[in-house]
């Protein structure tokens, strides 16, 4: 949106937050679907991070609008809080945005949500996200191991969430394999 930066900066200045999160629109061919977050306008303090921003991202039901997506493009960050540990390769770990945010939240004190749809995500069928990955099993394994690490870091390890995450990994591997054009592949 033409006001993406302006509205995020205003939100950060008005709330004294170190992260601003907005809603987005999903654009697929001729269709635009607005994806709104559960919270129309909300401020999370550090005490809320585990229950609202960490645990729901380890396991959530599909299309659950109570979960705030981890897409980095929905957010504005304070560059002073970004560490080199926040950068995880998208070729080694599936859903690397989650870990960027988990690492960033270690140094953040306040997160503010605004209800504006400020980003237009255009689905690209040829993007890395939509391509077959021959190392998907390794990527999913790495994701679950990093999730365990962050659950320990945030002192909220939960076996049941990890079990659900493993099942989600299996589903992701199945979908990845089914995208091949032939059984031999």
Order of alpha helices (4+ residues) and beta strands (2+ residues): alpha-beta-beta-beta-alpha-beta-alpha-beta-alpha-alpha
